[in-house]
Amino acid sequence: MTERRETLGTLFQDVARLRVFCFNSLLKDLDLTATQAWVLSTLMEEEGIIQGDLAQKLGIRAVTLGGLVDRLEGKQWIERRPDDRDRRAKRIWLTQAGRKLEKRINTSLQDVHDISIGELPSEDVEQLRTIVTRVRENLRDHKRRLDGT
């Protein structure tokens, strides 16, 4: 039986899946998933963003974000408030309890990074960062061409 060569796509997917697993395990006691932490982290950078704009910034569908926001609001980590200029729009704000998660989320992100990198020399880490950044830009350029933007 011949062994199949692992593709870059498979490696990227496997690394992403394992990083999410690791992150989720670090925050299990909070019942906070990596996806929910991603939303909270984005709000920590841009609190009060309109929900539709947040979905666009995250690159997910509005209906997907709606479910995430419902769960985060249920945990009292965020709250929706009406927009002053557009009554149909809702702005998303962190609650005090949500703000208190910032240090824990950031520490967990650093822990996942440290676990992922292990004993790699810093030069290798920087080279990896440069290469993966280029790959991401290639994919973003392709997406923009498909989107017509």
Solvent accessible surface area in square Angstrom, and as a share of the most:
residue,aa,sasa,rsa
1,M,244,1.09
2,T,126,0.74
3,E,170,0.76
4,R,224,0.82
5,R,223,0.81
6,E,96,0.43
7,T,82,0.48
8,L,124,0.61
9,G,39,0.37
10,T,64,0.37
11,L,75,0.37
12,F,82,0.34
13,Q,133,0.59
14,D,46,0.24
15,V,80,0.46
16,A,54,0.42
17,R,142,0.52
18,L,89,0.44
19,R,89,0.32
20,V,70,0.40
21,F,139,0.58
22,C,25,0.15
23,F,9,0.04
24,N,50,0.26
25,S,61,0.39
26,L,57,0.28
27,L,0,0.00
28,K,158,0.67
29,D,111,0.57
30,L,50,0.25
31,D,98,0.51
32,L,4,0.02
33,T,58,0.33
34,A,18,0.14
35,T,61,0.35
36,Q,8,0.04
37,A,2,0.02
38,W,114,0.40
39,V,0,0.00
40,L,0,0.00
41,S,26,0.17
42,T,12,0.07
43,L,0,0.00
44,M,43,0.19
45,E,144,0.64
46,E,74,0.33
47,E,58,0.26
48,G,5,0.04
49,I,14,0.07
50,I,43,0.22
51,Q,35,0.16
52,G,42,0.40
53,D,71,0.37
54,L,0,0.00
55,A,4,0.03
56,Q,146,0.65
57,K,108,0.46
58,L,15,0.07
59,G,66,0.64
60,I,44,0.22
61,R,171,0.62
62,A,65,0.51
63,V,107,0.62
64,T,59,0.35
65,L,0,0.00
66,G,16,0.15
67,G,22,0.21
68,L,11,0.06
69,V,0,0.00
70,D,79,0.41
71,R,125,0.46
72,L,0,0.00
73,E,60,0.27
74,G,64,0.61
75,K,61,0.26
76,Q,132,0.59
77,W,26,0.09
78,I,2,0.01
79,E,63,0.28
80,R,75,0.27
81,R,99,0.36
82,P,88,0.55
83,D,9,0.05
84,D,144,0.74
85,R,207,0.76
86,D,47,0.24
87,R,215,0.79
88,R,212,0.77
89,A,16,0.12
90,K,83,0.35
91,R,55,0.20
92,I,0,0.00
93,W,71,0.25
94,L,4,0.02
95,T,29,0.17
96,Q,129,0.57
97,A,45,0.35
98,G,0,0.00
99,R,113,0.41
100,K,147,0.62
101,L,14,0.07
102,E,76,0.34
103,K,162,0.69
104,R,83,0.30
105,I,1,0.00
106,N,74,0.38
107,T,66,0.38
108,S,4,0.03
109,L,80,0.40
110,Q,95,0.42
111,D,53,0.27
112,V,4,0.02
113,H,61,0.27
114,D,74,0.38
115,I,109,0.55
116,S,53,0.34
117,I,33,0.17
118,G,47,0.46
119,E,172,0.77
120,L,83,0.41
121,P,67,0.42
122,S,77,0.50
123,E,126,0.56
124,D,63,0.32
125,V,17,0.10
126,E,92,0.41
127,Q,111,0.49
128,L,86,0.43
129,R,129,0.47
130,T,62,0.36
131,I,82,0.41
132,V,58,0.33
133,T,53,0.31
134,R,153,0.56
135,V,43,0.24
136,R,114,0.42
137,E,64,0.29
138,N,97,0.50
139,L,115,0.57
140,R,109,0.40
141,D,56,0.29
142,H,89,0.40
143,K,122,0.52
144,R,103,0.38
145,R,162,0.59
146,L,131,0.65
147,D,83,0.43
148,G,68,0.65
149,T,128,0.74
